[in-house]
Amino acid sequence: MASKPAVPSFTQGSVRPVAKVLVATTAMLAFISYWRAAAIVLNDLASSAYYAGGEAEQFIGKTAPWFILATMLLSYAVSQLYVESCSMFVRGGVYRVVKEAMGGTLAKFSVSALMFDYVLTGPISGVSAGQYLAGLLNEMLPYAHVHMTLSANAIAEIFAVAATLYFWWENIKGITESSEKALWIMQLTTLMVLVLIGWCGYTLLVRGGHLPPVPVAKNIVLSRHALGWLYGSRIPQMFSLVAVFIALGHSVLAMSGAESLAQVYREIEHPKLRNLKKAALIIFIYSLVFTSLVSFFAVMIIPDKTRPQYFGNLIGGLTMALQGPFVARLAFHVFVVIVGTLILSGAVNTAIVGSNGVLNRVSEDGVLSDWFRQPHPRFGTSYRIINMVVALQVVMIIVSRGDVTFLANLYAFGVIWSFVLNGIAVLVLRYKQPGGREFRVPLNLQAWGKEIPVGVALITLVLLCIAVVNLFTKPAATMAGIAFSGLLFAGFQISEKRVQRERGNEAHLELDKFNLTQAADLTQGNVGVQPGNILVPVSTQYALYPLEAALRRAKRGKAEIVVLHVRMLRRAAMGEYDLEPDQLFSRIEQLLFTKVLAAAEKEGKPVRLAVVAANDLWEGILRTAENLQSGTIVAGSSSNVEITEQAREIGVSWERMPEPRPRVTLEVLTPTGHEQVFYLGPHAPRLTPKEIDLLHKTWLEFSEKLPKVEMHHHDVVHFALEFLGRAAAGAQGDDVLRQLRGHLNEIRECRLSVSDAGLPFDSGPSETDKVPRIQNLE
């Protein structure tokens, strides 16, 4: 709960501690629901429905919808790999998993490849949105009697840059801001999807239709452009499975965004793993229905002669080919384009969120300097990383000149190889760390006393085959991906060596960054809590069990938890010394609050962080409880004194405080989970059922004897207390004390076996509820 600075701070004889406090803030505590988490990922994964089918058909012909469907099924399998890795590491993702399994070198390569994906995903989506918008404008201009044609690529380029800058600002403000926009976009998209599916179904019912050709080797039309370096080779004709993997490789564009699921896991609220599974299932169902059905409907409804002109605007072409009045189709076409512009722009947001999370993991590990994670002065976000990522995306948009096909040709190197390395890492960790996970990818066999992870192995093998085939069939992506990943990997290596030189022999510690707000005292306003909050004093990273208990029992959104560290001060001979922020918040506090954040992230519940200076530990805690109007203090037991003696010392500190003194419940926990509850200040007694029956019986007897007098239960209690007080103060005082002592001795054994019911936490019974709480300090 406390630490000591190296400087004095008080005058001799000073009673009150110096009024100097710090409120530490970070943007990584804005926990979001699984709906918001799913919306962030879907803004990328589902947005591919607007371009993935058309791009795939350019390479592999009319069988493309079947491979888009297979890619969506594969994306769910990949998401299960991420769920398993997240169950092991809250701050997970491909970097952490690969490093734990195969070391830092491969981990840095995996991030280098993945960043190539993120740098392309945002521009692809933004440019595609601009293409849809430009297409709509060109279609509408003749109706306004404007005889001109706008440059689709120029409009796409301008729009993509604008969308990227907009979501740059949203992410600078934090995950709550960006997730709210993502959820709103997905709600509007859902309405569009339902109308589109219904109208397409009606069109097929009226006109009839045929499914695309089955995905067998003879139906897969692989153009020269699709074969890349394999053009002229007989391998695709000799091995049908190779042709299938080539087709899958050209459909991988439809599963971008899966890594973002691991990056938003840190921000998912309690219960984290259960909510992650829900988010993954929502993402799978939505993308399966939307992305794959759009591809099937496009082939079945749009005529073969006209469909090629809509490869970059597939849903737009589909809406104009539907059965119905032209005006209705045109109006729906406008709506589809507007929604498409929004969801494709939202994919830009997902790319920024994912890349920010990945580079934060790299920086925390000492590969990048702490400069990159310096929090924004106002919002607390890692704005320097966001600035760097957005700058790269804007450069890529300008280089592409608004051409989606150019960007799509570069895509698929980074995403597929990051998936491969993540799958291999999960497979390796099954043997290196067989325990420590709440979820396992299904299909696990037991043989010779060992677990054989068949499911993980099959998923990884399929991903590896696609990745290897892509190396030869996507020459532009291979060369660009290797060049970008190589440069970024070299940058990581140089940066890591520089950080190690600056650190010297000092061991690396993963420390979070905090914004520090200096104030005269802690208040509800500057901490950001309401009355009735829970105050948890902490002193060392090795004794966070009171915080962990508070987090487990506090219901989401019901209890606000303030974590307080007291900086103990010494008295000086004369004068008062105001501590600077770096003296109140040293490396000790930074490490302590880093561990506090890790505990909060694991439970998915927010906490507020504060440091207060005091020359008396419990006076500092109680003064904070008074200022914040805390309802409960949850503290750990002292290793030096008994809990009852600790409670007595707290009571003495409470009595010394000037009015108004805080009326709070004090819960003292031991490392083994035992708990005792004390009450500071006047409080309503917790009556046992026996005592309530006795009170009611007494009230009935007096009511019968005084039939015409209005009497309530509290009147009986009031009269009894005053009567007992007068008796104790009068001649019968000794007799009253003797009887009271006898009564207390008589019920002592019973009290030891009865739990004092009722916690200020919004939770059900826990293991600690079975332990008697027997001490009341008034």
Secondary structure, DSSP 8 states (H G I E B T S, - for coil): -EE--SS--B-TT--S----EEEEE-GGG--B-HHHHHHHHHHHHGGGGGTHHHHHHHHHGGGHHHHHHHHHHHHHHHHHHHHHHHHH-SS-SHHHHHHHHH-HHHHHHHHHHHHHHHHHHHHHHHHHHHHHHHHHHHHHGGGGT------HHHHHHHHHHHHHHHHHHHHHH-HHHHHHHHHHHHHHHHHHHHHHHHHHHHHHHHH--------SGGG----HHHHGGGTT-SHHHH-HHHHHHHHHHTTGGGGTTHHHHHHHGGGB-SSHHHHHHHHHHHHHHHHIIIIIHHHHHHHHHS-TTTGGGGTTSHHHHHHHTSSS-HHHHHHHHHHHHHHHHHHHHHHHHHHHHHHHHHHHHHHHTTSS-GGGG---TTT-S-HHHHHHHHHHHHHHHHHHTT-HHHHHHHTTHHHHHHHHHHHHHHHHHHHHS-SS-S---S-EEEETTEEEEHHHHHHHHHHHHHHHHHHHH-HHHHHHHHHHHHHHHHHHHHHHHHHHHHHTTS--------EEEEESS--HHHHT--TT-EEEE---TT--HHHHHHHHHS-TTT--EEEEEEEE--B-SSS-----HHHHS-HHHHHHHHHHHHHHHHHT--EEEEEEEESSHHHHHHHHHHHHT-SEEEEE--SSS-HHHHHHHHHHHHHHS-SS---EEEEEE-TTS-EEEEEES-------HHHHHHHHHHHHHHHHHSTTS---HHHHHHHHHHHHHHHHHSTTHHHHHHHHHHHHHHHHHHHHTS-----SSS----GGGGS-------
